[in-house]
Amino acid sequence: MAQKERIFTRDFTIDAVISLCCSLNYFTLLINITGYASFAFGADPAAGGTAAGIYVIGGLLSRVLIGKYVELVGRKKMLIAGLLLAVVMSASYFFVTSIAMLYVVRFIHGMSYGLSSTCTSDIVAKLVPPSRRGEGLGYFFLGTTIACAIGPLLGMSLGQAHNYDGVFTVGLVMYSISLLLALFIHVPEEDLTEEQKAEARSFSVHNLFQWSAVPLAVTVMVFYFSYSGVLSFISEYAEEIDMVEAATYFYLAVAAGTLISRIFAGRIYDSKGPNVVMIPAFICFIVGMVVFAEAPNEVLFLGAGFIIGFAISIVFSICQSIVVARSPPRRYGVTTSTFSALNDLGTGIGPSVLGVLITAIGYQNMYLTCAGVACVSMLMYWTIHGRREGNRPGRDIVQDSE
């Protein structure tokens, strides 16, 4: 029996740890930024939601405008540049004196995160053996799972005490560690032809995006628009329904669900195809959002977090596995930036739109609306991919593209 190609190499591990640190900063800040905007500058939910969402919009723009240069400049160089900017912007939070200045810092910080995360995703797509891509990406995103547990737990502990300097210190330390690790990673680079270099340098709509990735990326964008309501407003929602203590552990429940799905979902995708895991994931998320909106007690509140976590990891990692498998290696940077940029768009627009919706209909009805949005995302997946190719094993998609 042939030996399986290795996933857990030295450079894979370094890349995963860098991704974990970046994600830890992301979640620690995100869970607090609406509260910080309200505490420091008297911002209402819509303005606080904008402070949360503009970070993601900055990430979107950097992915779109800079992502296509990753292979041209070099994956390692671009990663170091993104992390260096992130360190500078993490330090800038200590000097914010107005809501307008907060918007600027959040936007540029988001750009640095977008560039850094595009590079780490691009690097891992090159490091993971194509025949085990679904499994490998699932393991890689365990870093996000850990960050999803620790970041909000740490963030809410600091935020409830209004220790926002502590929140900002976490971000500065995490990005400093990431920058140090990036100096030691060995990254496979692309040997581009002169024609491919000229294509990468050109500035056209065609070269900014990997168009084969757009349909599924839009599906995930709609899905994460729905999930952004949980990410951005859980602290305020928990106060309204008197479950502040349970909310402190909510993201541990999310992480537990995510961890379980990471263990098996990628393997099933590689051997059986995406439908077997994607359709149950969508249904779990919809049910989880309804329970979250109506939870009468802490057990169901945390149970909803577990179900939601189980679902989001599958939808994101499997859809990314599909779009990367369809892309040539020299376009991995553009593919991952296209996919993540549209995901960022949903996550970025969500808090602003949903913040307005909260003012009109309240938190519970807003979350029920989000469940309806997730239904739309499921129908999009089925129409775009699941109906025709959802039973094709991931390994076959790799063979088709190569």
Buried (B, 14 or more C-beta within 10 A) or exposed (E): EEEEEEBEEEBBBBBBBBBBBBBBBBBBBBBBBBBBBBBBBEBBBBBBBBBBBBBBBBBBBBBBBBBBBBBBBBBBBBBBBBBBBBBBBBBBBEEBEEBEBBBBBBBBBBBBBBBBBBBBBBBBBBBBEBBBBBBBBBBBBBBBBBBBBBBBBBBBBBBBEBEBEBBBBBBBBBBBBBBEBBEEBEBEBBEBEEEBEEBBEEEEEEBBBBEBBBBBBBBBBBBBBBBBBBBBBBBBBBBEBEBEEBBBBBBBBBBBBBBBBBEEBBBBBBEBBBBBBBBBBBBBBBBBBBBBBEBEEBEBBBBBBBBBBBBBBBBBBBBBBBBBBBBEBBBBBBBBBBBBBBBBBBBBBBBBBBBBBBEEEEBBEBBBBBBEBBBEBBBBBBEBBBEEBBEBBBBEBBEEBE
